[in-house]
């Protein structure tokens, strides 16, 4: 294993691998997939900080475990914005997004059933890590197009300068590693 960054997330100690995103910058990779302990603990701690809400919206794929667990613990529904059209989405809305961890521009889609779940609801947007905020902006645009009202933007970790933002709820700061 290469270089790592050790941190405690919602009471769970973890070693995060450092990954190069450019010749000048490494980031610590926080992956919730398969880490039930961190997912459950993070959901519990974030729900304590959240405003009142009706539904959770997250993006495919890394936000799904957290969105599901927050929905399970709160008893509220959740919606996943998909990265591709599905056959069960004959009618849909979409937005473009470019994330720091994705090499190309992507689209996020929600279909009619999910649009109806969001319409006129208080929505919290959930993601595992917020860095540039591009994914958040895209999810906010989807919620607005669907007729929902974003009342909170929630993440486990705020990476780099994102920790200075006043418009997000997060558990801890994740530093970036200039080279």
C-alpha positions in Angstrom: 0.0 0.0 0.0 1.2 3.5 -0.9 0.9 6.6 1.2 -2.2 7.0 3.4 -3.9 9.6 5.6 -5.2 8.5 8.9 -8.4 10.1 10.3 -11.4 9.4 12.5 -14.8 9.5 10.7 -17.9 9.5 13.0 -15.9 7.8 15.7 -14.3 5.2 13.2 -10.6 5.3 12.6 -9.6 4.8 9.0 -6.5 4.9 6.7 -7.4 6.6 3.5 -5.2 6.0 0.4 -3.7 9.1 -1.2 -4.4 9.4 -4.9 -3.0 11.7 -7.5 -5.5 14.0 -9.2 -2.9 16.2 -10.9 0.8 16.5 -11.0 0.4 19.1 -8.2 -2.2 17.6 -6.0 -3.1 14.3 -4.2 -6.4 13.7 -2.4 -7.3 11.1 0.3 -9.8 8.7 -1.2 -12.8 8.2 1.1 -14.9 5.3 -0.2 -18.0 4.3 1.8 -18.8 1.3 -0.3 -18.5 -1.8 1.8 -17.8 0.1 5.1 -21.0 -0.4 7.0 -19.6 0.8 10.3 -18.7 4.2 8.9 -21.9 4.5 6.8 -24.2 3.8 9.8 -22.2 6.0 12.2 -22.0 8.9 9.7 -25.7 8.7 8.9 -26.6 8.9 12.6 -24.3 11.9 13.2 -25.4 13.8 10.1 -29.1 13.3 10.9 -28.5 15.0 14.3 -27.3 18.0 12.4 -30.0 18.1 9.6 -32.9 20.6 9.3 -36.4 19.2 9.0 -36.8 17.5 5.7 -39.2 15.3 3.7 -36.9 13.4 1.3 -33.2 12.7 0.6 -31.6 13.1 -2.9 -28.2 11.7 -3.7 -26.2 11.0 -6.9 -25.2 7.7 -8.3 -23.0 6.0 -7.1 -20.9 6.9 -4.1 -23.7 8.8 -2.2 -26.1 5.8 -2.4 -25.0 4.0 0.8 -25.2 7.1 2.9 -28.5 8.2 1.3 -30.0 4.8 1.9 -28.8 4.6 5.5 -30.0 8.2 6.3 -33.4 7.2 4.8 -33.5 4.0 6.8 -32.6 5.7 10.1 -35.0 8.7 9.5 -37.9 6.7 8.0 -37.9 9.1 5.0 -37.7 8.2 1.3 -34.7 8.8 -0.9 -34.1 9.4 -4.6 -31.0 8.5 -6.6 -30.1 10.8 -9.5 -28.8 8.3 -12.1 -25.8 8.8 -14.4 -27.6 7.3 -17.3 -31.1 7.0 -18.7 -33.0 3.8 -17.8 -35.8 2.1 -19.7 -38.2 2.9 -16.9 -37.5 6.7 -17.5 -39.6 7.6 -20.6 -39.9 11.1 -19.2 -37.1 12.7 -17.3 -35.2 15.8 -16.4 -31.4 16.1 -16.4 -28.4 18.3 -15.7 -24.7 18.3 -16.5 -22.0 17.8 -13.9 -18.2 17.7 -13.8 -16.7 16.3 -10.6 -13.1 16.4 -9.5 -12.9 12.6 -9.4 -14.5 12.1 -12.9 -12.5 12.8 -16.0 -15.4 13.8 -18.3 -18.7 15.7 -18.1 -21.5 13.6 -16.9 -25.3 13.9 -16.8 -27.6 13.2 -13.9 -31.2 12.1 -14.6 -34.3 11.6 -12.6 -37.5 10.1 -14.0 -41.2 11.0 -13.5 -41.7 8.9 -10.4 -38.8 10.5 -8.6 -39.8 14.0 -9.8 -43.2 13.4 -8.2 -41.6 12.3 -4.9 -39.5 15.6 -4.9 -42.2 18.1 -6.0 -43.2 20.5 -3.2 -41.0 18.7 -0.7 -38.2 19.8 1.7 -35.1 18.1 0.3 -31.7 17.4 1.7 -29.0 16.6 -0.8 -26.5 14.0 0.5 -23.1 13.0 -0.8 -20.0 11.3 0.7 -17.5 14.1 0.1 -17.9 17.6 -1.2 -14.8 19.1 -2.8 -15.5 21.6 -5.7 -19.2 21.5 -5.1 -20.0 20.8 -8.7 -22.1 17.7 -7.9 -24.0 19.7 -5.3 -24.8 22.4 -7.8 -26.1 19.7 -10.3 -28.3 18.1 -7.6 -29.7 21.4 -6.5 -30.6 22.2 -10.2 -32.3 18.8 -10.4 -34.3 19.4 -7.2 -35.3 22.9 -8.4 -36.4 21.5 -11.9 -38.4 18.8 -10.1 -40.2 21.5 -8.0 -38.5 20.7 -4.7 -37.0 23.0 -2.1 -33.4 22.2 -1.0 -33.2 22.8 2.8 -29.8 21.3 3.4 -26.7 20.1 1.7 -25.1 17.3 3.7 -21.8 15.4 3.4 -19.6 13.2 5.6 -16.4 15.1 4.6 -15.7 18.5 3.3 -12.5 18.4 1.2 -10.0 21.3 1.1 -11.6 24.7 0.8 -15.1 23.2 1.0 -14.7 23.1 4.8 -14.9 26.9 4.8 -18.3 26.9 3.2 -21.2 28.0 5.3 -23.9 26.4 3.2 -23.1 22.7 3.9 -23.4 20.4 6.9 -20.5 18.0 7.3 -18.8 15.9 10.0 -15.1 16.6 9.4 -12.6 18.4 7.1 -10.6 16.2 4.7 -7.4 18.0 3.7 -5.9 18.0 0.3 -2.2 17.3 -0.3 -0.3 19.7 -2.5 3.0 18.3 -4.0 
